[in-house]
Amino acid sequence: MPSFDITSKANLENIKNAVDVSMRMIVNRYDFKGTSAKISLNEDEMKIELNADSEFQIDQIKDILFPAMEKKEPDSSKRMSPENIETVSGNKVKQSLSIRSGISMELSKEIIKTVKDSKIKVQCSIQGDELRVKGSKRDTLQDCISLIKAKHNEFPLNFGNFRD
């Protein structure tokens, strides 16, 4: 029985590369000279930390970081979930961006509901932080992939492990 998997794994190498490129751009920009603006990646906690002198600079750093991430991996900026901006040591601010990896249970249920409502004859099963879709024909599975891509584009999804 043909099947495929729906996953969403963050590629840490691409994210690390984008953070390095963004940090080099920040160091070279004239409007950041003499400020505490910097970006750091914590791979263990899956977080990117933005430090700056004001909220405006945090937004400027994001405007540099997100296009750099999009160049390395399309839709990777949709994977970020920003936390609240905190004030630290006087007038400095920081913000953490959590890197979401894997498909959440809510999104899994939404995808399964979309597939069931479409009346495509496939079976979906949740396996941890990924989904497995089984069907009787390749064509139905390909229809299912195109349906999911059209309806659920708010989070980056990967379709792989296609088996006959």
C-alpha positions in Angstrom: 0.0 0.0 0.0 1.6 3.3 -1.0 2.3 5.8 1.7 4.2 9.0 2.5 5.2 11.0 5.6 4.5 14.6 6.5 7.2 16.1 8.7 8.6 19.5 9.7 12.2 19.4 10.8 14.2 22.6 11.3 17.5 22.5 9.5 19.9 23.9 12.2 22.8 24.2 9.8 20.8 26.6 7.6 19.6 28.6 10.6 23.1 28.8 12.0 24.4 30.0 8.7 21.6 32.6 8.4 22.4 33.9 11.9 26.1 34.2 11.1 25.4 36.1 7.9 23.0 38.4 9.7 25.5 39.1 12.5 28.1 40.0 9.9 25.6 42.4 8.2 24.8 44.0 11.6 28.5 44.6 12.4 29.0 46.3 9.0 25.9 48.5 9.1 26.5 52.2 10.0 23.3 52.6 12.0 24.4 49.8 14.3 27.9 51.2 15.0 28.4 51.6 18.8 25.2 49.8 19.8 24.8 46.5 21.6 22.9 44.9 18.7 23.7 41.2 18.2 22.1 37.9 17.4 23.0 34.5 19.0 21.8 31.0 18.4 21.3 28.5 21.2 21.2 25.1 19.5 20.4 23.2 22.7 17.2 25.2 23.5 16.4 25.8 19.8 16.2 29.6 20.3 17.6 32.7 18.6 18.3 35.6 20.9 18.1 39.2 19.7 19.8 41.9 21.8 19.6 45.6 21.0 19.2 49.1 22.5 15.6 49.6 21.6 12.5 47.8 20.2 13.0 49.6 16.9 16.5 48.0 16.6 15.0 44.6 17.4 12.6 45.1 14.4 15.5 46.1 12.2 17.5 43.0 13.3 14.4 40.8 12.3 14.3 42.6 9.0 17.9 41.5 8.4 17.5 37.9 9.9 14.3 36.7 8.2 15.3 37.3 4.6 18.7 35.6 5.3 16.8 32.6 6.6 14.4 32.6 3.6 17.4 32.5 1.3 18.8 29.4 3.0 15.5 27.5 3.5 12.1 28.7 2.1 9.4 29.3 4.7 11.8 29.0 7.6 10.8 32.3 9.1 7.3 30.8 9.6 8.9 28.4 12.0 9.8 31.1 14.5 7.6 32.0 17.4 8.6 35.3 19.0 8.4 35.7 22.8 7.8 39.1 24.5 10.4 41.8 24.4 12.1 42.1 27.7 14.0 45.1 29.2 17.4 44.2 30.6 20.0 46.3 32.4 18.8 49.8 32.0 17.7 50.7 28.5 18.7 47.5 26.6 16.1 45.1 25.3 16.2 41.4 24.2 13.8 39.1 22.5 13.9 35.3 22.0 12.6 33.5 18.9 11.8 29.9 19.5 12.5 27.5 16.6 9.5 25.2 16.3 10.4 21.8 14.9 7.9 19.0 14.3 4.2 19.1 13.7 2.1 20.1 16.7 -0.8 18.0 17.8 -3.3 20.7 16.8 -1.9 21.1 13.3 -1.9 17.3 12.9 -5.6 17.2 13.8 -6.3 20.1 11.4 -4.6 18.3 8.6 -6.4 15.0 9.3 -9.7 16.9 9.4 -8.9 18.6 6.0 -8.1 15.3 4.4 -11.3 13.6 5.8 -13.5 16.5 4.7 -12.1 16.3 1.2 -13.4 12.6 0.8 -10.0 11.5 -0.6 -9.7 7.8 0.2 -6.6 7.8 2.4 -5.9 6.9 6.0 -3.9 9.4 8.1 -2.2 8.4 11.4 -0.3 10.6 13.9 3.2 9.2 14.7 4.8 11.4 17.3 5.5 14.8 15.7 4.8 13.6 12.1 2.0 12.1 10.1 1.8 9.0 7.9 -0.7 9.0 5.0 -1.6 5.7 3.3 -3.7 5.2 0.2 -4.5 2.6 -2.4 -3.1 4.5 -5.4 -0.3 7.0 -6.0 -2.6 9.4 -7.7 -4.8 9.7 -4.6 -1.7 10.4 -2.5 -0.5 13.1 -4.9 -4.0 14.7 -4.7 -3.7 14.6 -0.9 -0.3 16.3 -1.0 -1.5 19.1 -3.3 -4.6 19.6 -1.1 -2.5 19.8 2.1 -0.1 22.2 0.4 -3.0 24.5 -0.7 -4.8 24.5 2.7 -2.0 24.5 5.3 0.7 26.9 4.2 1.1 28.8 7.5 3.8 26.3 8.7 6.5 24.7 6.6 5.7 21.1 5.9 7.9 18.5 4.2 6.5 15.5 2.2 8.9 12.6 2.0 9.5 8.9 2.4 7.1 8.2 -0.5 6.8 4.4 -0.9 4.9 2.2 -3.3 
